Amino acid sequence: MRPFSSFAARLSPATLLPALLLFATSCSRYNNNGSLSVAGVVYLILAIYALVSLLKQDWSIGKKLIWGVIIWFFPIGGSIIYLLFSGRNG
């Protein structure tokens, strides 16, 4: 019996997200010796939340594309602008 594999099969992918975020933000050449950047973690959480929210909207592809470009090219500001002013549902 493999107790770890049965335990891992019951985990949802969302439980692995914090580990992925820590790994992704600590591997930056701009940080000192790979240290964790709090701003990087905040940005990733904000950007992922904004993009998931964007994909759930029932808008036309053009509107989604425009908001996606805003989120992509204006990293923190674009996500905040989207979350505050997009008129999203839910």
Secondary structure as GFF3:
##gff-version 3
##sequence-region A 1 90
A	DSSP	alpha_helix	3	10	.	.	.	ID=ss1
A	DSSP	three_ten_helix	13	16	.	.	.	ID=ss2
A	DSSP	alpha_helix	17	26	.	.	.	ID=ss3
A	DSSP	three_ten_helix	32	34	.	.	.	ID=ss4
A	DSSP	alpha_helix	38	56	.	.	.	ID=ss5
A	DSSP	alpha_helix	61	73	.	.	.	ID=ss6
A	DSSP	alpha_helix	75	85	.	.	.	ID=ss7
###
